[in-house]
């Protein structure tokens, strides 16, 4: 009697392949789990290996399938452990390399002489310092130190909120002066809008501060640059409710006159008032390029810093002959 029955040969062969694939995936996972940067992909692959192993156990290669399941399971557990405990230490090692780079920069400074400093960025509100805080602190320090006309280099440690500064200076007298300048540069900046006296200007024709304060940093929320404003690049400034009222009063009586925007005692812009401002934002136009507009916006934001800059250490590096 002829009978029709299911051909299990191909099905059994497929299950044996599952067992083999599970074992291979498990072996690969046992190696790749020591590479933290790809552990997420490895974990997903090992899950697939376990599933294949479960199907492969129904074949003649049960031991191989079981070995694959065990290898994949162990790989998953160890991959998670390595990611949680080892990877942060790996990141710390990378950060320490930045410190080594800073030390190497100090060695290079020995050829000219100068000073090296470590500054810490600490939130004034007790919150975690962000990369934006560190970036704004560097912009502030760059703005203040560019006036000394010396070779200045910066290196940031974004994670730890640290800025390393090297300044080249040959004589001990220069080094001593630079130390005082650096300490002063690290003090909190103040952005102010002031009435100006057109007859009181510096040697480069910039308005000098008069002390007639219109707005201070507490009256200003933010500043940003815009590229596609009618007439070219510009800077927008947002005020607090109190700042809006104060600026409205000032612009109402100063139409046709200039208002000085000062970062500390340095005038960074002196726009002319065209009309009274009654809104919570104002536009300053007339910038020649987008780079100029971005620079002004960054300078203003630098005066709104929610952190303190602490001089952690300053070391004078003697020139080696």
Buried (B, 14 or more C-beta within 10 A) or exposed (E): EEEEEEEEEEEBEEBBBBBBBBBBBBBBBBEBBEEBEEBEEBBEBBBEBBBBBBBBBBBEBBEBBBBBBBBBBBBBEBBBEBBEEBEEEEEEEEBEEBBEEBEEBBEEBEEBBBBBBBBBBEBEEEEEBBEEBBBBBBBBBBBBBEEBEBEBBBBBBBBBBBBBBBBBBEEEEBBEEBBEBBEEBBEEBBBBBBBBEEEEBEEEEBBBBEEEBBBBBEBBBEBBBBEEBEEBBBBBBBBBEEBBEBBBEBBEEBEEBBBBBBBBEBBBBBBEBEEBBEEBBBBBBBBEEBEBBBBBBBBBBBBBBEBBBEBEEBEBBEBEE
